[in-house]
Each structure stands twice: as structure tokens, then as C-alpha cells.
Amino acid sequence: MTAQHKKQSIIVVGGGIGGLAAAQALTQQGITVLLLEQADHIGEIGAGIQLGPNAYAALDALGAGEAARSRSVFTDHLIMMDAVDAHEVARIDVGEAFRKRFGNPYGVIHRVDIHLSILEQVQNNPLIQFKTSVCIKNLEQDADGVTLIDSNGNIYRADAVIGCDGVRSVVRDALHGEAPRVTGHVVYRAVIEEKDMPEDLRVNAPMLWAGPRCHLVHYPLRGGKQYNLVVTFHSKDKEEWGVTEGSKEEVLSYFEGIHPRPRQMLDRPTSWRRWATADRDPVEKWGEGRITILGDAAHAMTQYLAQGACSALEDAVVLGQAIKQCNFDLQAAFRLYETIRIPRTARILWSAREMGRLYHAKGIERQVRNQLWDGRTQEQFYDAMQWLYGWSLENCMKH
């Protein structure tokens, strides 16, 4: 690597999972990073997330795979149940045969724990500087670099900028300006202690109960000492994207028609967090010149394929590889990164929307859904997942 390459600097806006992963990928190429975070500390909120084999492949490439694995619960199956009559619709074995096929396990992890696993890689890295409580108000680029100005008038300058600042991305707004698409689907999340989880539902698997215009998911966290509970429903009201405190009464009002077995979980949480969800229609171009975006800023998606964080991790790996492949020409690398990532993330996003429709089917649609996977072998399930879970460092630059 030449001295010229080592002198390159990039500002990463946002210190979530995608921002930390991007910072790590950049420093792996010898690039200096200034990471700007709006909150007063670098951290995560939320509850559990699911990690497919593609996420572990990305974490390995970023050097955080071992740490993330040590904090994950590896599941035995993926199970889909009908929430109306409590019969099993589909069961996918994610044990040995699955791991052999995709080279990695299927796991669940607390969002805080995966964030920490990447943070450990970057926090003492001499190439990375962190600055918190920074709210970016303006960005401008010229032939030589990008200048950012925060709400206090502070000025930051670097060779390039990567916006990893989430659904309401300031960086994306400066480039595109269109608003996120509020889905009308509301997600409630809670963490339940093991002792409070119904015994017949203490299953080592993400277990999804699909109901009419609603569904529930639960799975173990932190060695089975806790369980993550996620409930989703189509709101009767006009929603605005955001996170608020939830109410048990609202949850119960949307789950009146479901079987007592999944319904019993709704009484267990002592507190809920409520997310009014949003995604974005895919676009043909993410960035411009010396600016690009990553993660939710680029492709905010609904949670129905459990691929939001996984896709951000993939983005970071491809970004690093594109810089290397383009011999550190950042503008060329950003366009190559976008050429590879835009079609894949669009496919994931659209597939997630369709999966949400399947989960929430009612009437005849529900009957058709319940027949979709009848008689399907495990190998056939794996074949259908190959495009998603077969991603790896070795094939990630193909497009």
C-alpha cells in the first residue's frame, strides 16, 4: 500500500451496527476514519435480532465473528405456526446439514451484543476517532473532498463520506430528499426472563406464529436466560415512523382472534417498546461523487426476513473490497459498491415485503399459505434460501 493510500480519510456518519462495520472495513484497507454519532455515546438499544449464515460470513470478514458467536444462541430449527389453530406450517432444520450447506449457523443475539462484538474490534484502533453528540446539518462536496457542518457550527472534512445514519438519514436526504415509506405495520418488542416464559414455548428456535394481519415471534437470548418477543400488527391508525413506549392494551386489542397458546405470551412482558415501521422503495443510485450510504440509510427494510442488520454487515464488507479492487479510487469504489449492492438489497427488501404478506394472510390467502410448503424437503428449503444465505467473502463481489 502506498503512502497516498494511507493518507486517505473517510467520515462515517452514524455509530450503529452498520457504521461500526463500515469503520472496521475501511481501517482494514488502511483508511483513517472519523466516526460521528448523534447520541452522547456509542451504543445500541433494542432487543434480539436474528443472524443468518450470511451475517456470520460478514462478521468473520470484519474480524468480529468469534466474538459474535460467543454471544449468540445457535438455534435448532426455524418454525412457522398458524396462530389461529396452532398447527405447524413449516419447520426448517438449521442444524448440521444447514451449516454444512451454507458454511455457517443460524443464530440469535441481543442487538447490544452484536454491536459490542464489532465495537471491540474498532474502539482501540488507532485509525479510528470517535466523536459523539454530533448532529450534522449540512454537507458539501468539491473536487477534493467533502465538508460537513454540525448544529454547533463545527466543520469536519475528509476525502469522502459514508452515511450510516439510519432510516432518517441526513446524508441520504442531502442526496435524494425523498421520505421513508411508513408501512402502517407496528412492531412491539420486549425481553422476557426465562422464568416468565411459558414452559411449552421455551423452544431453541425462532418460532413464528402467523395470524390474520398480525404475527408473533419468540426465541431465546443470552444462553436461554431471556426470551425475545416480537409482535407485529397492521395498525388501524395513520402511523408516523418512530419509537415510543408501548401499551399492553393496544397489543391485546389486535390479537383477539388467535389461539390461547401464543396469546398467553402477551401478558408476560412488564414493558414494551413500540416501533412504527418504515422501509424505502429501492432506487437506482445511492451516492454521488465522494458520498455514499450504507445499511438502513440505503435500504431500510421491514423485518420479515430478519435481514436488516445482516444486509448492513454485507454492505460494509463489499465496500471494503470495492476500495481494494478499485486501487483506492474512492469514487470508482463507491460506484462499484452500489452496482453490486443495490440489486441484492432491493431483492431482499421486496422479498421481505412479500414475506410479510404471507405471514399476515387471512381467509383463502391463509389457506393457500399453509399449503405452500407442504411436502417440501429440507434440501428444497435450502435451495430456496441459497441466494440469501449463500453470500460469502469469496463471492460477494459478483454482480
Steps between C-alpha positions, in 0.01 A plus 500: 500500500641841409526797732233671292251227582579514869432873509140456385236594753129425508228631730242241606175657620325274752632263767249215479574149373542619139718798594737294715519228233580761234769654719657159555493415127666833415779464753568150367602686182720743696258793474468751786142533632321769696173355630235758592207391719197711586440335841717581800664156495570217258244232585188309397146464622239240413471132566592190304582459133543193283822432312502283189815328370569802279530720810757269661695493172506882504595513869787259432624725219490795742687310770203494740368150426648325801376765745149498349485121506593496869196720573255326264249225563514252211155371421386152397211593271304782342133430575185654357169440676144599411394738779130432445495121554856446636604241241851484357529646148872447437815396683848555360792316657789743551728243663794313351368458143413872481842603630672270254298643212555868585829485687357672807227460764171678557513696821318752716670771702417809704548811286723647772723190483560509125570872517750435779667221300581746220576790737771288666673476162501874438509681834876477548588525131745790451349571157156578647394809690155522660302818558158488669216753542550615140190594301588557133309785339674551167742326264669621185747331270754639259767350276729420793274388784186543707426757770244443777363762739324407824231683698766680707680630191791257528655406165628153406679416178615176339562343161157334507188442712292189566154552645412222745246714681188287477148538366499878547841542342624859473757387242236332284271803527778720366529272196143391433254677728211252478330391825495142632188294425305447822360148475211523747641189668576543869759287680505449876817357654569375850748278683360241743697325773515121464290443813217709350499318165228232465670161531345357183646791301860477626616376163853540359373651177357820358135397519264709290122497553334632182156653549255714303662843463730421792772262619720418800860381514698375800846354547762458774773752579813497714527125545124460548492722811270738313254482212443759232135563416396694191138562403394672180161625382342722235407820678148639473645850532720715277853443629813711500839331503654491848550320831282555808397321816234236429180398673387145578140603432582595142680170439212294639246690288670380179535134600144407596455228237806290574551171682554502879844338465675796334263752660620408851832674427339841463447526876864425587698817420515768769586766241481531122673719243287596201643550150294646217696351211617645171690382197607661173429419138827396335675764291750463216762722659606541864789742495669767298866581457676457833184416698314171539266340754477165676254294706158647583601833347531320164237228521278517808292183494227332697604230744321205337817335367710598806761650265533867599820470704624210285477718186687787668783262592514376139508863379804575716695200373425578133592865554843402631556251219391755236756752627769236476387387152491860370853564628376761751321719247216579742251634247543196274481271804176659622337450158618137483366440853163643398489297176544182704287585803196680354349199314564257787357724771201583276429127466524453876276802564231388257520142628453627856185689396363186335584288804309747715199449277529121543533524879191720527279311255133451588209313347583311179849653491569338838392161367723538193793606719460198724523272194803672344762295681310171531728208420806718443825323592772668706721506189226685311477756782878546480489538121245780539727675752823464302483848342474658846706284733765394248666846511868494602821702478605278209195576284396843629643698206305312234232699323 
